[in-house]
Amino acid sequence: MKNYCERIKPHWDLELAAAARAESDGDPHLAFRHLERAHILGQNSTWLHTQTHILMMRWGWRQPSSKEVAGQLFRIFGAATKTAFGLIPAGNTGGTDVSPFRTMPIPADLQILMSAARSSD
């Protein structure tokens, strides 16, 4: 039986692919929006959550944004150590433009995907 991570990962992968396309098309801000969507999808999985913050840090490095790089280092540690205990703010987009402790509304399309991925847990 698949777990949440295995069921949500194809959708997470689609957001990462969209982020890569947007960045290669010269739209780093759209790329980051897709990374934020991937963050929301993956934040209930320690592995996907941590990986998303690493990708956000790499995005910050390429911009360059020292604020994003430094903020993501803090968030990588938090994702790696707190996610398994459920200590995550649902819907948080994961970037340094919002508090890492702020709960945010989950977009409806992502909520549907997340609910379906949880339905077999």
N, C-alpha and C positions, 0 to 999 in steps of 0.2 A: 504494500500500500504506500502511495506517495504522501510525503509530508507537505506542509505549506510551502517550504522553500522550493521543492521540486515542481509544485503546481503553479507557483507564481513566476518562476524563473523565465519561462518563455515570454511573458509579458514584460518583465524586467529587461530581458535581452532586446526586445523590440524598442524600448525606450533608449537603450544604449546605442543601438544602431541608428536611431533617429538623431541622437546627439552627435554621433560621429559624422553623419551626413550633413547636418547643419553646420558643424564646425568646418568641414571641408568645403562647404559652399560659402564660407566667409561670414557666417552668422553665429558668433560665439554666444550671444545672449540667448538665442533660440536653443543652442546646444545645451546651455546650462538649464533652461526650462525643462528639457527632457531628462537631464540628470536629476533635477528635483522630483520629477514624476517617478523616476526609477527609485529614488530615495523613499518616497512614500510607499511604493509597492514592496520594497525590500526591507523596510525597517522592522518587520516582525521576524526576520531571520538574521542571526548574528553575522553569518557569512556575507549575505547580500548587503546588509546594512553597512558593514565595515568596508566592503569592496566599493560601494557607492561613494563613501566619504574619501576613499583613496582616489577614485576617479575625479571627484570634485577638487581635491587638492592638486591633482595633475592639471586639471583645467585652469586652476588659479595660477599655476606655474607658467603655463603657456600664454597667459594674458598680457603681461604678468600682473598678478595681484598678490602682494605680500600679505594683505589682510585675509584673503581667502585661503592662502596656503597655511598661515598660522592658525586660523580658525578651524581649518579642517584637521590639523594635527590634534587639536583638543578633541574634536568630534570623533576622530578615528579611535582614540583611546576610549572614549565614552561608549561608542558603538560596540567595540570589542569586549568591554567589561560589563556593560549594563543591559544590553539587549536581551540576553538569556533570562534575566530576572524581570523582564517586562517593564523596565524603567525607561520607557520611550514616550515622547509626547506625540500621540497619534496625529497624523496629517502634517507634521512638521516637514517643511521642504528641505531642510538640511544645509542651506547656505548660511554664510556669515551675516546676511542681511536680516536674519531673524534670530531671536534667542534660541539656544539649543534646548530650552526647557518649555517652549511655547507650544501648546496644543493648537492645531489649526484644522479648519474644515477639510475633509477629504473630497476631492472632485468626484462627482457622481460616477463617471465612467471607471475610475480607479476603485471606488467603493464596491462596485459590482464585481470586478475582477477579484478583489481581496476577499469578499464574502464567499464567492464561489471556491476560492482556494482554501478557505478555512472550513468549508462545509463537510469535508471528509475527515477533519481532525478529530 
